Amino acid sequence: KHTDNQPRFLFIKILNTRSNTIESSLSSTFNNMSTQKLLDDHSSTKKHAADDDMAYSNTPITVMGTPIGGGQQQPTSSDYTKGEDQGNHFRDVGFGVLYYLNFFAIVAVAALYGPDALSKSDDDGDTDPVDDKSDSVSSYDGYIYVGVVCGVSSLILSGLSFSVMTRIAEFLIKFSLLFSVGLSGLLCIVSFASSNWVGGAVGLIFFALFVCYACSVWSRIPFATANLVTAIAAIRANFGVGLAAYIFVIVGFAWTMLWTIAFVGAASASEVCSPKEDDDGNEIEGEETCSGNAFYFFLLLISFYWVHQVLTNTLIVTVAGTVGTWWFAPEEANSCCSQGVRDSFMRATTYSFGSVCFGSLIVAIIQALKTMVEMARNEEGGDNILLCIADCLLGCIESLVEYFNKWAFIYVGLYGYAYCEAGKNVMNLFKSRGWDAIIVDDLTDMVFGMVSFAIGLITGAIGIVLEQSTDWFDDNDNDDINPTWVTFILGLIIGWIIASILMGTISSAVNTVIVLFAEAPAEFDQNHNELSRKMRAAYLEYHPGSL
């Protein structure tokens, strides 16, 4: 038995040894297979993620209703650096200093030469004394009262329009599109009916263009509506920016008066007169030909346009900063004169003021050159083809620079970048997200123009009612003036201008929302979930699966 069990014992021992070896081998093989599977799964995940990124980058992006990109691979998000707060540091200081030197120079010219020039014009003018001057002035008191009432009415109506636009924003955008189409068609019909074949043909072309435009953007209206509603919500929460807009208008009017005095004084001081000659070259006794210094006039034009551009762009920077604060930290931007409004205004007028002056100076120089060319064209009778081409080119350049500034100043207001760096960041933002071009015609601008004009018509009607129902015009003995038409036109202009100022702040807010929706959608969803949900839904309606 011992000899019989020996082989069995050896066999069992060998079997156990083989079993352990096989188990170890199987375990090792399984571990290797698991590791390889994990690596393969990870590689597959990376591949699918890359494919998803490729698909996302190929998805066309829409800005206010215009599809941009698509059809080719776009830079991924790794090529884009998100904007960061640059802190409280002065930017483009030299241009801010130059701006203040310009301002004080105009003040000095107005103080030194203005009074003498104005008194000289009074002495040279044929002004007869008016004995009953007080009666003459009092006859126009009614127009002053109408202007005040229409101005206050326009402010109230503009505020109420916020609620109206919020509730029926989509209807207003659609109506403005259809109104443009209908108006162009009506002009075409009127031109053909009056046998104006050229005007009718031009009107027909514009009618066709408006129809094509309306059809192409109709499906993108929901996203434009979401942008408009979001911008209105931001402005309503920080209505102080609207008050700042009216303050800037008052400052702009005061500047125009000051510049006019300086211009009259400089023109009088630099005027050079020479005897007037007839066609044969002989001097005409008692007659002179006077001309001013064209270079001084060009500098004065730059100064005039520069200040107005600075006022406009300072408001844009203030609005952008306020909307940015409302977007990222709504607790700091939820009242009329909130901390967001105050801080944005302070940064726009101090730390970022040099950047505002920099961009504004570029446009002011172009506008001054364009004015000089237009004056030269008028002197030539408008027949000089070279001046016509120069005028057209300067107009195109002016539009391009203003378009660039509109977006650059948003970044200045949001993060405090210098002017050039802000423009570069904005272009990189749209490029990295597939936004290689921005919408040419903003749908919301049509709404703002239509609402402003409607408010002007209402205030014009108020002027007529005041003229018919009050005794303010009983002392008007001037038969050459129809007070009914004058009060209507006065009310229309005042209401239109005041409403346009407030609509301009909403327009800047819309542009800021466009940038922020691409820049920080997560923060928007966190702080304003309901508005974010509507904007994302509107965006996905036109681009399903792109977010």
C-alpha positions in Angstrom: 0.0 0.0 0.0 2.8 2.3 0.8 4.3 1.8 -2.7 0.8 2.2 -4.2 0.1 5.5 -2.3 3.5 7.0 -3.2 2.6 7.8 -6.8 -0.8 9.1 -5.7 0.8 11.4 -3.1 3.2 12.7 -5.7 0.4 13.2 -8.2 -1.6 15.2 -5.7 1.4 17.3 -4.7 2.2 18.0 -8.3 -1.5 18.8 -9.0 -1.6 21.3 -6.1 1.6 22.9 -7.3 0.2 23.2 -10.8 -3.1 24.5 -9.4 -1.3 27.3 -7.5 0.8 28.1 -10.6 -2.3 28.2 -12.8 -4.2 30.3 -10.3 -1.3 32.8 -10.1 -1.0 32.9 -13.8 -4.8 33.4 -14.2 -4.7 36.1 -11.6 -1.8 37.9 -13.3 -3.5 37.6 -16.7 -6.8 38.9 -15.3 -5.1 41.8 -13.6 -3.3 42.6 -16.9 -6.5 42.4 -18.8 -8.3 44.6 -16.3 -5.5 47.2 -16.5 -5.5 47.1 -20.3 -9.3 47.4 -20.3 -9.2 50.5 -18.1 -6.5 52.0 -20.3 -8.6 51.2 -23.4 -11.7 52.6 -21.7 -9.9 55.8 -20.8 -8.5 56.1 -24.3 -11.9 55.6 -25.7 -13.4 58.2 -23.3 -10.7 60.7 -24.4 -11.5 60.0 -28.0 -15.3 60.5 -27.5 -14.6 63.7 -25.6 -12.4 64.9 -28.4 -15.2 64.0 -30.9 -17.7 65.8 -28.7 -15.4 68.9 -28.6 -15.1 68.7 -32.4 -18.8 68.5 -32.8 -19.4 71.4 -30.4 -16.8 73.5 -32.1 -18.4 72.8 -35.4 -21.8 73.9 -34.2 -22.7 77.4 -35.5 -23.1 80.0 -32.8 -25.7 82.7 -32.9 -25.3 86.3 -31.7 -28.6 88.2 -31.5 -30.0 86.1 -34.3 -27.0 85.7 -36.7 -25.3 82.3 -37.0 -21.6 82.6 -36.9 -19.0 79.8 -37.6 -19.8 76.2 -38.3 -18.7 74.1 -41.2 -15.1 74.1 -40.1 -13.2 73.3 -37.0 -13.1 76.3 -34.6 -10.5 76.9 -31.8 -11.4 75.0 -28.7 -11.9 76.6 -25.3 -8.3 75.9 -24.4 -7.3 78.7 -26.8 -9.4 81.2 -24.8 -8.5 82.9 -21.5 -11.4 84.1 -19.5 -11.4 87.7 -18.5 -10.2 88.6 -15.0 -10.6 91.7 -12.9 -7.6 93.9 -13.5 -7.9 95.7 -10.2 -7.9 99.4 -9.5 -5.0 100.6 -11.7 -5.0 103.7 -14.0 -5.0 102.7 -17.7 -3.8 104.8 -20.7 -3.1 107.7 -18.4 -1.5 109.8 -21.1 -4.8 110.1 -23.1 -6.6 111.1 -19.9 -4.1 113.9 -19.2 -4.4 115.0 -22.9 -8.1 115.1 -22.6 -8.1 117.4 -19.6 -5.5 119.7 -21.3 -7.9 119.9 -24.2 -10.8 120.8 -21.9 -8.9 123.5 -20.1 -7.6 124.9 -23.4 -11.2 125.4 -24.6 -12.1 127.0 -21.4 -9.2 129.4 -21.7 -10.0 130.3 -25.3 -13.7 130.9 -24.4 -12.7 133.1 -21.5 -10.0 135.1 -23.4 -11.6 135.6 -26.9 -15.3 134.7 -26.5 -16.6 137.9 -24.8 -15.0 140.2 -27.3 -16.2 138.2 -30.3 -19.8 138.1 -29.0 -19.8 141.8 -28.2 -18.4 142.6 -31.7 -21.1 140.6 -33.3 -23.7 142.4 -31.3 -22.3 145.8 -32.4 -22.1 144.8 -36.0 -25.6 143.4 -36.1 -28.6 145.5 -37.0 -30.5 145.1 -33.8 -33.3 147.5 -33.0 -34.2 148.1 -29.4 -37.5 146.5 -28.4 -39.5 148.6 -25.9 -41.8 145.8 -24.9 -39.2 143.1 -24.5 -40.9 141.5 -21.5 -44.1 141.2 -23.5 -42.2 139.6 -26.4 -40.6 137.0 -24.1 -43.9 136.3 -22.3 -45.5 135.3 -25.6 -43.3 132.3 -25.7 -43.8 131.2 -22.2 -46.4 128.7 -23.4 -43.8 126.8 -25.4 -41.5 126.6 -22.4 -44.3 125.2 -20.3 -45.2 122.6 -23.0 -41.5 121.6 -23.2 -41.3 121.0 -19.5 -44.5 119.0 -19.4 -43.5 116.9 -22.4 -40.1 116.3 -20.9 -41.5 115.0 -17.6 -44.1 112.9 -19.5 -41.4 111.4 -21.6 -39.5 110.4 -18.5 -42.6 108.7 -17.1 -43.4 107.0 -20.3 -39.9 105.7 -20.8 -40.0 104.2 -17.3 -43.3 102.5 -18.1 -41.9 101.2 -21.4 -39.6 98.9 -19.4 -42.5 96.9 -18.2 -44.2 96.9 -21.6 -41.0 95.7 -23.4 -40.5 93.0 -20.8 -44.0 91.6 -21.2 -44.2 91.8 -25.0 -40.6 91.9 -26.1 -41.0 89.2 -28.7 -44.1 90.9 -30.2 -42.2 94.2 -30.4 -39.3 92.7 -32.3 -41.6 90.9 -34.7 -43.7 94.1 -35.2 -40.6 96.2 -35.8 -39.5 93.8 -38.5 -42.9 93.7 -40.2 -43.2 97.5 -39.9 -39.9 98.0 -41.7 -41.1 95.6 -44.5 -44.5 97.4 -44.7 -43.0 100.8 -44.7 -40.5 100.0 -47.5 -43.4 98.4 -49.5 -45.5 101.5 -49.0 -42.8 103.9 -50.2 -42.4 101.7 -53.2 -46.1 101.9 -54.1 -46.2 105.6 -53.5 -43.2 106.1 -55.8 -44.7 104.1 -58.6 -48.1 105.8 -58.2 -46.4 109.2 -58.6 -44.6 108.0 -61.7 -41.3 108.2 -59.9 -39.9 105.1 -61.6 -36.4 105.4 -60.3 -37.6 105.9 -56.7 -40.0 103.0 -57.2 -37.3 100.7 -58.4 -35.0 101.6 -55.5 -37.9 101.1 -53.1 -38.7 97.7 -54.6 -35.0 96.6 -54.1 -35.2 97.7 -50.4 -38.5 96.0 -50.0 -37.0 92.7 -51.3 -34.0 93.2 -49.0 -36.2 93.8 -45.9 -38.3 90.7 -46.8 -35.2 88.5 -47.1 -33.8 89.9 -43.9 -37.0 89.3 -42.0 -37.3 85.7 -43.2 -33.6 85.0 -42.3 -33.8 86.3 -38.7 -37.4 85.3 -37.9 -36.4 82.0 -36.3 -33.7 83.8 -34.2 -36.1 86.2 -32.5 -36.5 84.2 -29.3 -32.8 84.5 -28.5 -32.9 88.2 -29.2 -36.0 88.4 -26.9 -34.2 86.7 -24.1 -31.2 89.1 -24.4 -33.6 92.1 -24.4 -35.5 90.9 -21.3 -32.3 90.1 -19.4 -30.9 93.6 -20.2 -34.1 95.3 -19.1 -34.0 93.3 -15.8 -30.4 94.5 -15.1 -31.3 98.1 -15.9 -34.5 98.1 -13.8 -32.5 96.7 -10.8 -30.0 99.6 -11.2 -32.0 102.5 -12.6 -29.3 104.9 -11.5 -27.5 104.3 -14.8 -30.5 105.9 -16.5 -30.2 109.0 -14.3 -26.4 109.1 -15.2 -27.4 109.1 -18.9 -29.4 112.3 -18.4 -26.7 113.9 -16.4 -24.3 113.2 -19.3 -26.8 114.8 -21.7 -26.9 118.0 -19.6 -23.1 118.1 -19.4 -22.9 117.6 -23.2 -25.3 120.5 -23.7 -23.2 122.7 -21.4 -20.1 121.7 -23.3 -21.7 122.6 -26.7 -22.4 126.1 -25.4 -18.9 126.5 -24.1 -17.3 125.2 -27.3 -19.5 127.6 -29.4 -18.2 130.6 -27.4 -14.6 129.3 -27.9 -15.2 128.7 -31.5 -16.5 132.2 -32.2 -13.7 133.7 -30.2 -11.0 131.7 -32.0 -12.5 132.4 -35.4 -12.6 136.1 -34.7 -9.0 136.2 -33.4 -7.5 134.2 -36.2 -9.5 135.8 -39.0 -7.4 137.3 -41.8 -9.1 139.8 -44.1 -7.9 141.1 -47.5 -9.5 143.6 -50.0 -12.0 141.9 -52.2 -11.2 141.9 -55.9 -13.4 141.9 -59.0 -13.1 139.5 -62.0 -10.3 141.7 -63.4 -8.3 141.6 -60.3 -9.1 145.2 -59.2 -9.7 145.9 -55.5 -13.3 146.8 -54.6 -13.3 149.7 -52.3 -15.0 149.1 -48.9 -15.3 145.4 -49.3 -13.1 142.7 -47.8 -12.8 138.9 -48.0 -12.1 137.3 -44.6 -11.1 133.7 -43.9 -10.2 131.8 -40.8 -7.4 129.4 -40.0 -8.3 125.9 -41.2 -5.8 124.2 -38.8 -7.4 125.9 -35.8 -10.8 124.9 -37.0 -9.7 121.3 -37.4 -8.3 121.3 -33.8 -11.6 122.8 -32.5 -13.6 120.1 -34.3 -11.5 117.4 -32.8 -12.1 118.9 -29.3 -15.8 119.2 -29.9 -16.2 115.6 -31.1 -13.8 114.2 -28.5 -15.7 115.4 -25.5 -19.0 114.2 -26.8 -17.5 110.8 -27.6 -16.0 110.6 -24.1 -19.4 111.3 -22.5 -21.1 108.6 -24.6 -18.4 106.0 -24.1 -18.2 106.7 -20.3 -21.8 105.9 -20.1 -21.2 102.6 -22.0 -18.4 101.7 -19.6 -20.6 102.5 -16.6 -23.5 100.4 -17.9 -21.2 97.5 -18.7 -19.7 97.6 -15.2 -23.1 97.7 -13.6 -24.5 94.9 -15.6 -21.4 92.9 -14.9 -21.8 93.4 -11.2 -25.5 92.4 -11.4 -24.4 89.3 -13.4 -21.7 88.1 -11.0 -22.8 89.6 -7.6 -26.4 90.6 -7.7 -26.5 91.5 -4.0 -24.3 94.5 -4.9 -26.4 95.7 -7.8 -30.1 95.6 -6.8 -31.1 99.2 -6.1 -31.3 102.5 -8.0 -27.9 103.9 -6.8 -26.4 100.6 -5.8 -22.8 99.9 -5.0 -22.5 98.4 -8.5 -23.6 101.6 -10.1 -21.4 103.8 -7.9 -18.3 101.6 -8.3 -18.8 101.3 -12.1 -19.2 105.1 -12.5 -16.1 105.8 -10.4 -14.0 103.3 -12.4 -15.3 104.8 -15.6 -14.4 108.3 -14.6 -11.0 107.5 -12.9 -9.1 104.3 -13.5 -10.5 103.5 -16.9 -11.0 107.1 -18.0 -7.7 107.1 -20.0 -8.9 104.1 -22.0 -12.2 105.8 -22.7 -10.3 108.9 -23.9 -8.0 106.8 -26.1 -10.8 105.1 -28.0 -12.9 108.3 -28.2 -10.0 110.3 -29.7 -9.7 107.9 -32.6 -13.3 108.4 -33.6 -13.1 112.2 -32.9 -10.2 112.6 -35.4 -12.1 110.6 -38.0 -15.2 112.7 -37.5 -13.3 115.9 -37.7 -11.7 114.8 -41.0 -15.1 113.8 -42.3 -16.5 117.2 -41.4 -13.7 119.0 -43.2 -14.2 116.9 -46.3 -17.9 117.6 -46.3 -17.3 121.3 -46.0 -14.9 121.1 -48.9 -17.5 119.2 -50.9 -20.1 121.9 -50.3 -17.7 124.6 -51.4 -17.0 122.6 -54.6 -20.7 122.1 -55.2 -20.6 118.4 -54.5 -19.1 117.6 -57.9 -15.6 116.6 -56.8 -15.3 112.9 -57.2 -12.2 112.6 -55.1 -13.8 114.4 -52.1 -16.9 112.2 -52.6 -14.7 109.0 -52.3 -12.8 110.4 -49.3 -16.1 111.2 -47.6 -17.4 107.7 -48.2 -14.1 106.0 -47.0 -14.0 108.1 -43.9 -17.7 107.2 -43.2 -16.9 103.5 -43.5 -13.8 103.8 -41.2 -15.8 105.8 -38.7 -18.5 103.0 -38.6 -15.9 100.3 -38.2 -14.0 102.0 -35.4 -17.3 102.9 -33.5 -18.3 99.2 -33.9 -15.0 98.0 -32.5 -15.3 100.5 -29.6 -18.8 99.3 -28.7 -17.4 95.9 -27.7 -14.0 97.1 -26.5 -15.6 99.4 -23.9 -17.7 96.6 -22.6 -14.5 94.8 -21.6 -13.2 98.0 -20.2 -16.3 98.3 -18.0 -16.4 94.6 -17.0 -12.8 94.0 -16.1 -10.8 97.3 -16.3 -8.6 96.4 -19.2 -6.7 99.0 -21.1 -8.2 100.0 -24.4 -6.1 97.9 -26.8 -6.1 94.9 -24.5 -9.8 95.1 -24.1 -10.4 95.1 -27.8 -8.1 92.2 -28.3 -9.8 90.2 -25.5 -13.2 90.8 -27.1 -12.1 89.6 -30.5 -10.4 86.6 -29.0 -13.6 85.8 -27.1 -15.8 85.8 -30.2 -13.1 83.9 -32.2 -12.7 81.2 -29.6 -16.4 80.6 -29.4 -16.9 80.7 -33.2 -18.1 84.3 -33.2 -15.8 85.4 -36.0 -18.3 88.1 -37.0 -20.9 90.0 -35.0 -24.4 90.6 -36.1 -24.6 93.5 -38.6 -28.0 94.8 -37.6 -29.0 94.3 -34.0 -32.7 93.3 -33.8 -33.2 95.1 -30.5 -32.1 98.5 -32.0 -35.2 98.4 -34.2 -37.3 98.0 -31.1 -35.6 100.9 -29.3 -36.0 103.2 -32.2 -39.7 102.3 -32.6 -40.4 102.7 -28.9 -38.6 106.1 -28.8 -40.6 107.3 -31.8 -43.9 106.1 -30.3 -43.1 108.0 -27.0 -42.3 111.1 -29.1 -45.7 110.8 -30.9 -47.5 110.6 -27.5 -45.7 113.6 -26.1 -46.4 115.5 -29.3 -50.1 114.7 -28.8 -49.8 116.0 -25.2 -48.4 119.2 -26.6 -51.5 119.7 -28.8 -53.8 119.0 -25.9 -52.0 121.6 -23.8 -52.2 124.1 -26.6 -56.0 123.5 -27.0 -57.0 123.3 -23.3 -54.9 126.0 -21.6 -54.5 129.8 -21.9 -50.8 129.6 -22.3 -50.9 130.8 -25.9 -53.5 133.5 -25.6 -50.8 136.2 -25.8 -49.4 134.8 -29.0 -50.1 137.5 -31.6 -47.7 136.1 -34.3 -49.9 135.0 -37.2 -46.9 133.4 -38.9 -46.6 130.7 -36.3 -49.2 127.9 -35.9 -49.0 127.0 -32.2 -50.7 123.6 -32.8 -48.0 122.4 -35.1 -45.2 124.0 -33.1 -46.3 122.3 -29.9 -46.7 119.0 -31.6 -43.2 119.2 -33.2 -41.7 120.5 -29.9 -43.3 117.6 -27.9 -42.3 115.1 -30.5 -38.6 116.1 -30.5 -38.3 116.4 -26.7 -40.0 113.1 -26.1 -38.1 111.3 -28.8 -34.7 112.6 -27.5 -35.3 111.8 -23.9 -36.7 108.3 -24.6 -33.7 107.6 -26.9 -31.3 108.4 -24.1 -32.8 105.8 -21.8 -33.1 103.3 -24.7 -29.4 103.8 -25.3 -28.6 102.5 -21.8 -30.6 99.3 -22.5 -28.8 98.9 -25.9 -25.4 99.0 -24.0 -26.8 96.5 -21.5 -27.9 94.2 -24.4 -24.4 94.2 -25.8 -23.0 93.4 -22.3 -25.3 90.5 -21.9 -24.2 89.1 -25.3 -20.6 89.1 -24.1 -21.3 87.8 -20.6 -23.5 84.9 -21.9 -20.4 83.7 -23.8 -18.0 84.7 -21.0 -19.7 83.4 -17.9 -22.9 81.4 -18.5 -22.4 79.3 -15.3 -22.4 82.4 -13.1 -25.6 83.6 -14.8 -27.3 80.3 -14.2 -26.3 80.4 -10.6 -27.3 84.0 -9.8 -30.3 84.4 -12.2 -31.6 80.9 -12.8 -35.0 81.8 -14.3 -33.5 84.3 -16.8 -30.7 81.9 -17.6 -33.1 79.0 -18.2 -35.1 81.1 -20.7 -32.0 82.3 -22.5 -30.6 78.8 -22.8 -33.9 77.5 -24.0 -34.1 80.2 -26.6 -30.6 79.5 -27.7 -31.2 75.7 -28.0 -34.3 76.3 -29.9 -32.2 77.5 -32.9 -29.1 75.3 -32.1 -30.4 72.1 -30.4 -27.7 70.2 -28.6 -25.1 73.0 -28.8 -25.0 73.7 -25.0 
